């Protein structure tokens, strides 16, 4: 592993004083995993000029060097292919993180037609390193555009620890559905009346025939 570290030169520690110093370590490349950090101090005593040092101290701290997060929209799933205007449309979005660091992201839906409203809005969640999450959305289609609509997703967020921005906007991983109007079914009263009248006439004719045969 390659590192770049800052150092502090020319500072003074007074007699009987304990002083804290803050240094920055930059990870430049190499392997990842546990890293033990040690420190060393050297200088001279003010009055005598004697050299003083603490090199190779056994006081260490261990940190984990991780790969950056790598989050992206993996799948978008709409189970039913067709919905009636006014129905709620369930949409599942799976977000993957193949990196070594957790990331906190906000997930939103994108539509290529107008009028669709996501009930509850965007969803914010943590995507663990080396894992995935699935979040479920509900879309109100009451004012949606009829026909076929394609649904995409966008994620924006930050990487844990570093705060580095992560995103996958307009991922191109899509699914679609067809929105149609409802079908109205009506029984015509006029036709029913005609059918009833015809049946009554038939019954009367049959009665007349039976009566005639009996005379």
mmCIF file of the C-alpha atoms, coordinates in Angstrom:
data_MODEL
# 
_entry.id   MODEL 
# 
loop_
_atom_site.group_PDB 
_atom_site.id 
_atom_site.type_symbol 
_atom_site.label_atom_id 
_atom_site.label_alt_id 
_atom_site.label_comp_id 
_atom_site.label_asym_id 
_atom_site.label_entity_id 
_atom_site.label_seq_id 
_atom_site.pdbx_PDB_ins_code 
_atom_site.Cartn_x 
_atom_site.Cartn_y 
_atom_site.Cartn_z 
_atom_site.occupancy 
_atom_site.B_iso_or_equiv 
_atom_site.pdbx_formal_charge 
_atom_site.auth_seq_id 
_atom_site.auth_comp_id 
_atom_site.auth_asym_id 
_atom_site.auth_atom_id 
_atom_site.pdbx_PDB_model_num 
ATOM 1   C CA . UNK A 1 1   ? 0.000    0.000   0.000   1.00 0.00 ? 1   UNK A CA 1 
ATOM 2   C CA . UNK A 1 2   ? 1.283    3.467   -0.890  1.00 0.00 ? 2   UNK A CA 1 
ATOM 3   C CA . UNK A 1 3   ? 0.615    6.408   1.422   1.00 0.00 ? 3   UNK A CA 1 
ATOM 4   C CA . UNK A 1 4   ? 1.295    10.088  1.587   1.00 0.00 ? 4   UNK A CA 1 
ATOM 5   C CA . UNK A 1 5   ? 1.434    11.639  5.069   1.00 0.00 ? 5   UNK A CA 1 
ATOM 6   C CA . UNK A 1 6   ? 1.751    15.173  6.342   1.00 0.00 ? 6   UNK A CA 1 
ATOM 7   C CA . UNK A 1 7   ? 4.292    16.118  9.014   1.00 0.00 ? 7   UNK A CA 1 
ATOM 8   C CA . UNK A 1 8   ? 4.553    18.950  11.506  1.00 0.00 ? 8   UNK A CA 1 
ATOM 9   C CA . UNK A 1 9   ? 7.905    20.752  11.788  1.00 0.00 ? 9   UNK A CA 1 
ATOM 10  C CA . UNK A 1 10  ? 9.100    23.382  14.261  1.00 0.00 ? 10  UNK A CA 1 
ATOM 11  C CA . UNK A 1 11  ? 6.348    23.140  16.873  1.00 0.00 ? 11  UNK A CA 1 
ATOM 12  C CA . UNK A 1 12  ? 7.139    23.614  20.542  1.00 0.00 ? 12  UNK A CA 1 
ATOM 13  C CA . UNK A 1 13  ? 5.956    21.518  23.461  1.00 0.00 ? 13  UNK A CA 1 
ATOM 14  C CA . UNK A 1 14  ? 6.254    23.343  26.772  1.00 0.00 ? 14  UNK A CA 1 
ATOM 15  C CA . UNK A 1 15  ? 7.467    21.721  29.971  1.00 0.00 ? 15  UNK A CA 1 
ATOM 16  C CA . UNK A 1 16  ? 4.686    19.656  31.556  1.00 0.00 ? 16  UNK A CA 1 
ATOM 17  C CA . UNK A 1 17  ? 2.451    20.101  28.470  1.00 0.00 ? 17  UNK A CA 1 
ATOM 18  C CA . UNK A 1 18  ? 0.590    17.431  26.517  1.00 0.00 ? 18  UNK A CA 1 
ATOM 19  C CA . UNK A 1 19  ? -0.118   18.470  22.980  1.00 0.00 ? 19  UNK A CA 1 
ATOM 20  C CA . UNK A 1 20  ? -2.224   16.884  20.259  1.00 0.00 ? 20  UNK A CA 1 
ATOM 21  C CA . UNK A 1 21  ? -1.260   16.991  16.594  1.00 0.00 ? 21  UNK A CA 1 
ATOM 22  C CA . UNK A 1 22  ? -3.443   16.225  13.596  1.00 0.00 ? 22  UNK A CA 1 
ATOM 23  C CA . UNK A 1 23  ? -1.863   14.748  10.484  1.00 0.00 ? 23  UNK A CA 1 
ATOM 24  C CA . UNK A 1 24  ? -3.442   13.589  7.236   1.00 0.00 ? 24  UNK A CA 1 
ATOM 25  C CA . UNK A 1 25  ? -2.710   10.274  5.570   1.00 0.00 ? 25  UNK A CA 1 
ATOM 26  C CA . UNK A 1 26  ? -3.567   9.848   1.887   1.00 0.00 ? 26  UNK A CA 1 
ATOM 27  C CA . UNK A 1 27  ? -4.098   6.390   0.399   1.00 0.00 ? 27  UNK A CA 1 
ATOM 28  C CA . UNK A 1 28  ? -2.378   6.425   -2.979  1.00 0.00 ? 28  UNK A CA 1 
ATOM 29  C CA . UNK A 1 29  ? -2.793   2.810   -4.070  1.00 0.00 ? 29  UNK A CA 1 
ATOM 30  C CA . UNK A 1 30  ? -1.975   -0.792  -3.363  1.00 0.00 ? 30  UNK A CA 1 
ATOM 31  C CA . UNK A 1 31  ? -3.775   -3.454  -1.345  1.00 0.00 ? 31  UNK A CA 1 
ATOM 32  C CA . UNK A 1 32  ? -6.720   -2.984  0.997   1.00 0.00 ? 32  UNK A CA 1 
ATOM 33  C CA . UNK A 1 33  ? -7.511   -4.243  4.467   1.00 0.00 ? 33  UNK A CA 1 
ATOM 34  C CA . UNK A 1 34  ? -6.247   -3.562  7.987   1.00 0.00 ? 34  UNK A CA 1 
ATOM 35  C CA . UNK A 1 35  ? -3.576   -0.893  8.383   1.00 0.00 ? 35  UNK A CA 1 
ATOM 36  C CA . UNK A 1 36  ? -1.646   -0.240  11.612  1.00 0.00 ? 36  UNK A CA 1 
ATOM 37  C CA . UNK A 1 37  ? -0.536   3.388   12.032  1.00 0.00 ? 37  UNK A CA 1 
ATOM 38  C CA . UNK A 1 38  ? 2.409    4.275   14.223  1.00 0.00 ? 38  UNK A CA 1 
ATOM 39  C CA . UNK A 1 39  ? 4.028    7.690   14.823  1.00 0.00 ? 39  UNK A CA 1 
ATOM 40  C CA . UNK A 1 40  ? 7.425    9.087   15.614  1.00 0.00 ? 40  UNK A CA 1 
ATOM 41  C CA . UNK A 1 41  ? 8.635    12.316  17.162  1.00 0.00 ? 41  UNK A CA 1 
ATOM 42  C CA . UNK A 1 42  ? 12.108   13.832  17.302  1.00 0.00 ? 42  UNK A CA 1 
ATOM 43  C CA . UNK A 1 43  ? 13.577   17.176  18.354  1.00 0.00 ? 43  UNK A CA 1 
ATOM 44  C CA . UNK A 1 44  ? 15.913   18.959  20.720  1.00 0.00 ? 44  UNK A CA 1 
ATOM 45  C CA . UNK A 1 45  ? 15.683   20.169  24.272  1.00 0.00 ? 45  UNK A CA 1 
ATOM 46  C CA . UNK A 1 46  ? 15.550   23.956  24.408  1.00 0.00 ? 46  UNK A CA 1 
ATOM 47  C CA . UNK A 1 47  ? 18.203   24.626  27.062  1.00 0.00 ? 47  UNK A CA 1 
ATOM 48  C CA . UNK A 1 48  ? 20.746   21.840  26.527  1.00 0.00 ? 48  UNK A CA 1 
ATOM 49  C CA . UNK A 1 49  ? 20.157   21.164  22.846  1.00 0.00 ? 49  UNK A CA 1 
ATOM 50  C CA . UNK A 1 50  ? 20.112   17.442  23.549  1.00 0.00 ? 50  UNK A CA 1 
ATOM 51  C CA . UNK A 1 51  ? 18.354   15.295  20.965  1.00 0.00 ? 51  UNK A CA 1 
ATOM 52  C CA . UNK A 1 52  ? 15.061   13.810  22.074  1.00 0.00 ? 52  UNK A CA 1 
ATOM 53  C CA . UNK A 1 53  ? 12.980   11.273  20.170  1.00 0.00 ? 53  UNK A CA 1 
ATOM 54  C CA . UNK A 1 54  ? 10.409   8.511   20.293  1.00 0.00 ? 54  UNK A CA 1 
ATOM 55  C CA . UNK A 1 55  ? 10.837   6.503   17.121  1.00 0.00 ? 55  UNK A CA 1 
ATOM 56  C CA . UNK A 1 56  ? 9.090    3.191   16.525  1.00 0.00 ? 56  UNK A CA 1 
ATOM 57  C CA . UNK A 1 57  ? 6.605    3.713   19.333  1.00 0.00 ? 57  UNK A CA 1 
ATOM 58  C CA . UNK A 1 58  ? 4.417    0.738   20.163  1.00 0.00 ? 58  UNK A CA 1 
ATOM 59  C CA . UNK A 1 59  ? 1.384    2.977   20.506  1.00 0.00 ? 59  UNK A CA 1 
ATOM 60  C CA . UNK A 1 60  ? -0.529   2.221   17.319  1.00 0.00 ? 60  UNK A CA 1 
ATOM 61  C CA . UNK A 1 61  ? -4.013   2.525   15.866  1.00 0.00 ? 61  UNK A CA 1 
ATOM 62  C CA . UNK A 1 62  ? -5.509   0.200   13.266  1.00 0.00 ? 62  UNK A CA 1 
ATOM 63  C CA . UNK A 1 63  ? -7.811   1.348   10.465  1.00 0.00 ? 63  UNK A CA 1 
ATOM 64  C CA . UNK A 1 64  ? -9.463   -0.461  7.586   1.00 0.00 ? 64  UNK A CA 1 
ATOM 65  C CA . UNK A 1 65  ? -8.580   0.603   4.048   1.00 0.00 ? 65  UNK A CA 1 
ATOM 66  C CA . UNK A 1 66  ? -11.620  -0.142  1.865   1.00 0.00 ? 66  UNK A CA 1 
ATOM 67  C CA . UNK A 1 67  ? -12.421  0.008   -1.814  1.00 0.00 ? 67  UNK A CA 1 
ATOM 68  C CA . UNK A 1 68  ? -14.794  2.838   -2.790  1.00 0.00 ? 68  UNK A CA 1 
ATOM 69  C CA . UNK A 1 69  ? -18.514  2.152   -3.071  1.00 0.00 ? 69  UNK A CA 1 
ATOM 70  C CA . UNK A 1 70  ? -19.899  1.329   -6.512  1.00 0.00 ? 70  UNK A CA 1 
ATOM 71  C CA . UNK A 1 71  ? -23.674  1.753   -6.542  1.00 0.00 ? 71  UNK A CA 1 
ATOM 72  C CA . UNK A 1 72  ? -25.977  1.399   -9.527  1.00 0.00 ? 72  UNK A CA 1 
ATOM 73  C CA . UNK A 1 73  ? -29.557  0.525   -10.497 1.00 0.00 ? 73  UNK A CA 1 
ATOM 74  C CA . UNK A 1 74  ? -29.582  -3.222  -11.104 1.00 0.00 ? 74  UNK A CA 1 
ATOM 75  C CA . UNK A 1 75  ? -33.216  -3.958  -11.999 1.00 0.00 ? 75  UNK A CA 1 
ATOM 76  C CA . UNK A 1 76  ? -36.618  -2.268  -12.218 1.00 0.00 ? 76  UNK A CA 1 
ATOM 77  C CA . UNK A 1 77  ? -39.599  -4.592  -11.919 1.00 0.00 ? 77  UNK A CA 1 
ATOM 78  C CA . UNK A 1 78  ? -43.270  -3.974  -12.752 1.00 0.00 ? 78  UNK A CA 1 
ATOM 79  C CA . UNK A 1 79  ? -45.075  -7.289  -12.303 1.00 0.00 ? 79  UNK A CA 1 
ATOM 80  C CA . UNK A 1 80  ? -48.275  -6.544  -14.247 1.00 0.00 ? 80  UNK A CA 1 
ATOM 81  C CA . UNK A 1 81  ? -48.017  -5.431  -17.893 1.00 0.00 ? 81  UNK A CA 1 
ATOM 82  C CA . UNK A 1 82  ? -51.340  -3.532  -17.991 1.00 0.00 ? 82  UNK A CA 1 
ATOM 83  C CA . UNK A 1 83  ? -53.163  -1.176  -15.612 1.00 0.00 ? 83  UNK A CA 1 
ATOM 84  C CA . UNK A 1 84  ? -56.468  0.703   -15.742 1.00 0.00 ? 84  UNK A CA 1 
ATOM 85  C CA . UNK A 1 85  ? -56.414  4.492   -15.392 1.00 0.00 ? 85  UNK A CA 1 
ATOM 86  C CA . UNK A 1 86  ? -56.662  5.329   -11.698 1.00 0.00 ? 86  UNK A CA 1 
ATOM 87  C CA . UNK A 1 87  ? -55.021  2.136   -10.447 1.00 0.00 ? 87  UNK A CA 1 
ATOM 88  C CA . UNK A 1 88  ? -51.933  2.235   -8.245  1.00 0.00 ? 88  UNK A CA 1 
ATOM 89  C CA . UNK A 1 89  ? -48.880  0.791   -9.996  1.00 0.00 ? 89  UNK A CA 1 
ATOM 90  C CA . UNK A 1 90  ? -46.278  -1.049  -7.857  1.00 0.00 ? 90  UNK A CA 1 
ATOM 91  C CA . UNK A 1 91  ? -42.642  -0.650  -8.961  1.00 0.00 ? 91  UNK A CA 1 
ATOM 92  C CA . UNK A 1 92  ? -39.649  -2.398  -7.367  1.00 0.00 ? 92  UNK A CA 1 
ATOM 93  C CA . UNK A 1 93  ? -36.118  -1.014  -7.754  1.00 0.00 ? 93  UNK A CA 1 
ATOM 94  C CA . UNK A 1 94  ? -33.039  -3.062  -6.897  1.00 0.00 ? 94  UNK A CA 1 
ATOM 95  C CA . UNK A 1 95  ? -29.827  -1.102  -6.177  1.00 0.00 ? 95  UNK A CA 1 
ATOM 96  C CA . UNK A 1 96  ? -26.479  -2.921  -6.101  1.00 0.00 ? 96  UNK A CA 1 
ATOM 97  C CA . UNK A 1 97  ? -23.240  -1.924  -4.366  1.00 0.00 ? 97  UNK A CA 1 
ATOM 98  C CA . UNK A 1 98  ? -20.251  -3.926  -5.590  1.00 0.00 ? 98  UNK A CA 1 
ATOM 99  C CA . UNK A 1 99  ? -17.747  -1.707  -3.776  1.00 0.00 ? 99  UNK A CA 1 
ATOM 100 C CA . UNK A 1 100 ? -16.205  -2.117  -0.342  1.00 0.00 ? 100 UNK A CA 1 
ATOM 101 C CA . UNK A 1 101 ? -17.874  0.843   1.398   1.00 0.00 ? 101 UNK A CA 1 
ATOM 102 C CA . UNK A 1 102 ? -21.482  1.480   2.393   1.00 0.00 ? 102 UNK A CA 1 
ATOM 103 C CA . UNK A 1 103 ? -23.320  4.285   0.633   1.00 0.00 ? 103 UNK A CA 1 
ATOM 104 C CA . UNK A 1 104 ? -26.420  6.284   1.545   1.00 0.00 ? 104 UNK A CA 1 
ATOM 105 C CA . UNK A 1 105 ? -28.522  7.000   -1.531  1.00 0.00 ? 105 UNK A CA 1 
ATOM 106 C CA . UNK A 1 106 ? -31.844  8.575   -2.501  1.00 0.00 ? 106 UNK A CA 1 
ATOM 107 C CA . UNK A 1 107 ? -33.791  6.611   -5.122  1.00 0.00 ? 107 UNK A CA 1 
ATOM 108 C CA . UNK A 1 108 ? -36.343  8.196   -7.455  1.00 0.00 ? 108 UNK A CA 1 
ATOM 109 C CA . UNK A 1 109 ? -38.384  7.085   -10.464 1.00 0.00 ? 109 UNK A CA 1 
ATOM 110 C CA . UNK A 1 110 ? -38.288  8.599   -13.956 1.00 0.00 ? 110 UNK A CA 1 
ATOM 111 C CA . UNK A 1 111 ? -41.156  8.343   -16.485 1.00 0.00 ? 111 UNK A CA 1 
ATOM 112 C CA . UNK A 1 112 ? -41.088  9.031   -20.215 1.00 0.00 ? 112 UNK A CA 1 
ATOM 113 C CA . UNK A 1 113 ? -44.738  10.179  -20.054 1.00 0.00 ? 113 UNK A CA 1 
ATOM 114 C CA . UNK A 1 114 ? -46.380  12.850  -17.910 1.00 0.00 ? 114 UNK A CA 1 
ATOM 115 C CA . UNK A 1 115 ? -48.960  12.717  -15.144 1.00 0.00 ? 115 UNK A CA 1 
ATOM 116 C CA . UNK A 1 116 ? -47.667  9.930   -12.916 1.00 0.00 ? 116 UNK A CA 1 
ATOM 117 C CA . UNK A 1 117 ? -47.221  10.660  -9.193  1.00 0.00 ? 117 UNK A CA 1 
ATOM 118 C CA . UNK A 1 118 ? -45.049  8.572   -6.854  1.00 0.00 ? 118 UNK A CA 1 
ATOM 119 C CA . UNK A 1 119 ? -46.967  8.191   -3.594  1.00 0.00 ? 119 UNK A CA 1 
ATOM 120 C CA . UNK A 1 120 ? -44.609  9.061   -0.741  1.00 0.00 ? 120 UNK A CA 1 
ATOM 121 C CA . UNK A 1 121 ? -41.942  10.446  -3.087  1.00 0.00 ? 121 UNK A CA 1 
ATOM 122 C CA . UNK A 1 122 ? -38.305  9.360   -3.224  1.00 0.00 ? 122 UNK A CA 1 
ATOM 123 C CA . UNK A 1 123 ? -36.811  6.768   -0.871  1.00 0.00 ? 123 UNK A CA 1 
ATOM 124 C CA . UNK A 1 124 ? -33.519  7.181   1.046   1.00 0.00 ? 124 UNK A CA 1 
ATOM 125 C CA . UNK A 1 125 ? -31.649  4.065   2.159   1.00 0.00 ? 125 UNK A CA 1 
ATOM 126 C CA . UNK A 1 126 ? -28.213  2.637   2.971   1.00 0.00 ? 126 UNK A CA 1 
ATOM 127 C CA . UNK A 1 127 ? -26.771  0.191   0.423   1.00 0.00 ? 127 UNK A CA 1 
ATOM 128 C CA . UNK A 1 128 ? -24.311  -2.083  2.263   1.00 0.00 ? 128 UNK A CA 1 
ATOM 129 C CA . UNK A 1 129 ? -20.913  -2.825  0.741   1.00 0.00 ? 129 UNK A CA 1 
ATOM 130 C CA . UNK A 1 130 ? -20.938  -5.922  -1.435  1.00 0.00 ? 130 UNK A CA 1 
ATOM 131 C CA . UNK A 1 131 ? -24.705  -6.264  -1.243  1.00 0.00 ? 131 UNK A CA 1 
ATOM 132 C CA . UNK A 1 132 ? -27.978  -4.881  -2.626  1.00 0.00 ? 132 UNK A CA 1 
ATOM 133 C CA . UNK A 1 133 ? -31.320  -3.474  -1.514  1.00 0.00 ? 133 UNK A CA 1 
ATOM 134 C CA . UNK A 1 134 ? -34.819  -3.593  -3.048  1.00 0.00 ? 134 UNK A CA 1 
ATOM 135 C CA . UNK A 1 135 ? -37.188  -0.691  -2.473  1.00 0.00 ? 135 UNK A CA 1 
ATOM 136 C CA . UNK A 1 136 ? -40.866  -0.686  -3.459  1.00 0.00 ? 136 UNK A CA 1 
ATOM 137 C CA . UNK A 1 137 ? -42.656  2.352   -4.897  1.00 0.00 ? 137 UNK A CA 1 
ATOM 138 C CA . UNK A 1 138 ? -46.369  2.944   -5.518  1.00 0.00 ? 138 UNK A CA 1 
ATOM 139 C CA . UNK A 1 139 ? -47.346  5.126   -8.493  1.00 0.00 ? 139 UNK A CA 1 
ATOM 140 C CA . UNK A 1 140 ? -50.711  6.892   -8.755  1.00 0.00 ? 140 UNK A CA 1 
ATOM 141 C CA . UNK A 1 141 ? -51.913  6.672   -12.375 1.00 0.00 ? 141 UNK A CA 1 
ATOM 142 C CA . UNK A 1 142 ? -55.038  8.861   -11.972 1.00 0.00 ? 142 UNK A CA 1 
ATOM 143 C CA . UNK A 1 143 ? -53.606  11.662  -14.125 1.00 0.00 ? 143 UNK A CA 1 
ATOM 144 C CA . UNK A 1 144 ? -51.191  9.507   -16.120 1.00 0.00 ? 144 UNK A CA 1 
ATOM 145 C CA . UNK A 1 145 ? -50.807  9.398   -19.889 1.00 0.00 ? 145 UNK A CA 1 
ATOM 146 C CA . UNK A 1 146 ? -52.616  6.550   -21.636 1.00 0.00 ? 146 UNK A CA 1 
ATOM 147 C CA . UNK A 1 147 ? -50.528  4.087   -23.607 1.00 0.00 ? 147 UNK A CA 1 
ATOM 148 C CA . UNK A 1 148 ? -47.129  2.554   -22.928 1.00 0.00 ? 148 UNK A CA 1 
ATOM 149 C CA . UNK A 1 149 ? -44.895  4.235   -20.338 1.00 0.00 ? 149 UNK A CA 1 
ATOM 150 C CA . UNK A 1 150 ? -41.257  3.353   -19.658 1.00 0.00 ? 150 UNK A CA 1 
ATOM 151 C CA . UNK A 1 151 ? -39.963  3.645   -16.081 1.00 0.00 ? 151 UNK A CA 1 
ATOM 152 C CA . UNK A 1 152 ? -36.314  4.364   -15.280 1.00 0.00 ? 152 UNK A CA 1 
ATOM 153 C CA . UNK A 1 153 ? -34.687  5.177   -11.929 1.00 0.00 ? 153 UNK A CA 1 
ATOM 154 C CA . UNK A 1 154 ? -32.098  7.599   -10.584 1.00 0.00 ? 154 UNK A CA 1 
ATOM 155 C CA . UNK A 1 155 ? -29.928  7.325   -7.478  1.00 0.00 ? 155 UNK A CA 1 
ATOM 156 C CA . UNK A 1 156 ? -27.853  10.032  -5.815  1.00 0.00 ? 156 UNK A CA 1 
ATOM 157 C CA . UNK A 1 157 ? -26.009  9.924   -2.512  1.00 0.00 ? 157 UNK A CA 1 
ATOM 158 C CA . UNK A 1 158 ? -22.728  9.839   -0.643  1.00 0.00 ? 158 UNK A CA 1 
ATOM 159 C CA . UNK A 1 159 ? -20.158  7.262   0.302   1.00 0.00 ? 159 UNK A CA 1 
ATOM 160 C CA . UNK A 1 160 ? -19.719  6.458   3.981   1.00 0.00 ? 160 UNK A CA 1 
ATOM 161 C CA . UNK A 1 161 ? -16.573  7.840   5.670   1.00 0.00 ? 161 UNK A CA 1 
ATOM 162 C CA . UNK A 1 162 ? -15.274  9.819   2.682   1.00 0.00 ? 162 UNK A CA 1 
ATOM 163 C CA . UNK A 1 163 ? -18.506  11.639  1.823   1.00 0.00 ? 163 UNK A CA 1 
ATOM 164 C CA . UNK A 1 164 ? -17.709  11.229  -1.880  1.00 0.00 ? 164 UNK A CA 1 
ATOM 165 C CA . UNK A 1 165 ? -20.739  11.742  -4.124  1.00 0.00 ? 165 UNK A CA 1 
ATOM 166 C CA . UNK A 1 166 ? -22.157  8.641   -5.825  1.00 0.00 ? 166 UNK A CA 1 
ATOM 167 C CA . UNK A 1 167 ? -24.877  8.491   -8.474  1.00 0.00 ? 167 UNK A CA 1 
ATOM 168 C CA . UNK A 1 168 ? -26.513  6.547   -11.256 1.00 0.00 ? 168 UNK A CA 1 
ATOM 169 C CA . UNK A 1 169 ? -28.928  8.831   -13.103 1.00 0.00 ? 169 UNK A CA 1 
ATOM 170 C CA . UNK A 1 170 ? -30.816  7.685   -16.178 1.00 0.00 ? 170 UNK A CA 1 
ATOM 171 C CA . UNK A 1 171 ? -29.359  4.235   -15.719 1.00 0.00 ? 171 UNK A CA 1 
ATOM 172 C CA . UNK A 1 172 ? -31.061  2.793   -18.786 1.00 0.00 ? 172 UNK A CA 1 
ATOM 173 C CA . UNK A 1 173 ? -32.269  -0.195  -16.765 1.00 0.00 ? 173 UNK A CA 1 
ATOM 174 C CA . UNK A 1 174 ? -36.009  0.093   -17.424 1.00 0.00 ? 174 UNK A CA 1 
ATOM 175 C CA . UNK A 1 175 ? -39.380  -1.631  -17.362 1.00 0.00 ? 175 UNK A CA 1 
ATOM 176 C CA . UNK A 1 176 ? -42.702  -0.542  -18.845 1.00 0.00 ? 176 UNK A CA 1 
ATOM 177 C CA . UNK A 1 177 ? -46.469  -0.872  -18.504 1.00 0.00 ? 177 UNK A CA 1 
ATOM 178 C CA . UNK A 1 178 ? -49.594  -0.153  -20.563 1.00 0.00 ? 178 UNK A CA 1 
ATOM 179 C CA . UNK A 1 179 ? -52.222  2.239   -19.134 1.00 0.00 ? 179 UNK A CA 1 
ATOM 180 C CA . UNK A 1 180 ? -55.757  1.878   -20.523 1.00 0.00 ? 180 UNK A CA 1 
ATOM 181 C CA . UNK A 1 181 ? -59.227  3.228   -19.756 1.00 0.00 ? 181 UNK A CA 1 
ATOM 182 C CA . UNK A 1 182 ? -61.789  1.008   -18.034 1.00 0.00 ? 182 UNK A CA 1 
ATOM 183 C CA . UNK A 1 183 ? -64.329  -0.968  -20.101 1.00 0.00 ? 183 UNK A CA 1 
ATOM 184 C CA . UNK A 1 184 ? -67.954  -0.095  -19.334 1.00 0.00 ? 184 UNK A CA 1 
ATOM 185 C CA . UNK A 1 185 ? -70.508  -2.925  -19.658 1.00 0.00 ? 185 UNK A CA 1 
ATOM 186 C CA . UNK A 1 186 ? -74.215  -2.019  -19.832 1.00 0.00 ? 186 UNK A CA 1 
ATOM 187 C CA . UNK A 1 187 ? -77.360  -4.166  -20.277 1.00 0.00 ? 187 UNK A CA 1 
ATOM 188 C CA . UNK A 1 188 ? -79.776  -2.460  -22.629 1.00 0.00 ? 188 UNK A CA 1 
ATOM 189 C CA . UNK A 1 189 ? -83.259  -2.207  -21.104 1.00 0.00 ? 189 UNK A CA 1 
ATOM 190 C CA . UNK A 1 190 ? -84.851  -1.806  -24.551 1.00 0.00 ? 190 UNK A CA 1 
ATOM 191 C CA . UNK A 1 191 ? -83.424  -5.084  -25.853 1.00 0.00 ? 191 UNK A CA 1 
ATOM 192 C CA . UNK A 1 192 ? -84.453  -6.843  -22.668 1.00 0.00 ? 192 UNK A CA 1 
ATOM 193 C CA . UNK A 1 193 ? -87.996  -5.542  -23.079 1.00 0.00 ? 193 UNK A CA 1 
ATOM 194 C CA . UNK A 1 194 ? -88.069  -6.824  -26.670 1.00 0.00 ? 194 UNK A CA 1 
ATOM 195 C CA . UNK A 1 195 ? -86.847  -10.268 -25.563 1.00 0.00 ? 195 UNK A CA 1 
ATOM 196 C CA . UNK A 1 196 ? -89.491  -10.444 -22.828 1.00 0.00 ? 196 UNK A CA 1 
ATOM 197 C CA . UNK A 1 197 ? -92.231  -9.417  -25.287 1.00 0.00 ? 197 UNK A CA 1 
ATOM 198 C CA . UNK A 1 198 ? -91.136  -12.025 -27.803 1.00 0.00 ? 198 UNK A CA 1 
ATOM 199 C CA . UNK A 1 199 ? -91.128  -14.732 -25.151 1.00 0.00 ? 199 UNK A CA 1 
ATOM 200 C CA . UNK A 1 200 ? -94.635  -13.683 -24.034 1.00 0.00 ? 200 UNK A CA 1 
ATOM 201 C CA . UNK A 1 201 ? -95.920  -13.834 -27.623 1.00 0.00 ? 201 UNK A CA 1 
ATOM 202 C CA . UNK A 1 202 ? -94.411  -17.295 -28.070 1.00 0.00 ? 202 UNK A CA 1 
ATOM 203 C CA . UNK A 1 203 ? -96.044  -18.566 -24.899 1.00 0.00 ? 203 UNK A CA 1 
ATOM 204 C CA . UNK A 1 204 ? -99.434  -17.162 -26.023 1.00 0.00 ? 204 UNK A CA 1 
ATOM 205 C CA . UNK A 1 205 ? -99.144  -18.837 -29.419 1.00 0.00 ? 205 UNK A CA 1 
ATOM 206 C CA . UNK A 1 206 ? -98.305  -22.162 -27.842 1.00 0.00 ? 206 UNK A CA 1 
ATOM 207 C CA . UNK A 1 207 ? -101.292 -21.821 -25.505 1.00 0.00 ? 207 UNK A CA 1 
ATOM 208 C CA . UNK A 1 208 ? -103.589 -21.159 -28.467 1.00 0.00 ? 208 UNK A CA 1 
ATOM 209 C CA . UNK A 1 209 ? -102.311 -24.219 -30.302 1.00 0.00 ? 209 UNK A CA 1 
ATOM 210 C CA . UNK A 1 210 ? -102.851 -26.419 -27.295 1.00 0.00 ? 210 UNK A CA 1 
ATOM 211 C CA . UNK A 1 211 ? -106.364 -25.016 -26.834 1.00 0.00 ? 211 UNK A CA 1 
ATOM 212 C CA . UNK A 1 212 ? -107.229 -25.634 -30.504 1.00 0.00 ? 212 UNK A CA 1 
ATOM 213 C CA . UNK A 1 213 ? -106.103 -29.275 -30.346 1.00 0.00 ? 213 UNK A CA 1 
ATOM 214 C CA . UNK A 1 214 ? -108.424 -29.893 -27.445 1.00 0.00 ? 214 UNK A CA 1 
ATOM 215 C CA . UNK A 1 215 ? -111.656 -28.868 -29.216 1.00 0.00 ? 215 UNK A CA 1 
# 
